[in-house]
Amino acid sequence: MSECSILFIDDDEIDHRLYRYYMSLYADEGTHATYAPTVAHAVEELQEREFDLVFVDHRMPPFNDFRETVSVLKPFVRAATVYVITGSPLDKRFNDALAYGAAGVIEKHAMRDTFRPGFVDRLRVISEPKPKPTSH
């Protein structure tokens, strides 16, 4: 089984504890998680190593919303798949998530349900680079 590296970016310590708990219950062997409480810390982590998946809270101070945060992170995420985490996924702002570089939006309070066995493997498949077409 290949390894998977995940970065969680959230300024709420309680959420970090929940993510750690979910990872302990549901993550596959070889999955490693890093937790960043600020965007600056996240950028440092992203500069030090490559991640397969990045989960970022929709509102990270000092930024107004995910559009600013994801734009700041974008130059550093490399091939990682980025998901925005929010408590209100039906907000129309999240219709723009793909345009700003996020693969999708996950409802924060459903993270427990989202982290079912096999979830990390499914995300790993989503985050794998697609083969480039060959020219004849």
URZI-V253122 format. One record per run of one state. SS is the DSSP state (~ for helix, > for strand, _ for the rest). FROM is the first residue (numbers start at 1). LEN is the number of residues. Records with the same first field share a line. If there is no record, write none. Layout:
SS->FROM-LEN ; FROM-LEN
This chain:
_->1-3 ; 10-3 ; 27-4 ; 37-2 ; 49-4 ; 58-8 ; 75-6 ; 87-5 ; 97-1 ; 101-3 ; 115-4 ; 128-9
>->4-6 ; 31-6 ; 53-5 ; 81-6 ; 104-4
~->13-14 ; 39-10 ; 66-9 ; 92-5 ; 98-3 ; 108-7 ; 119-9
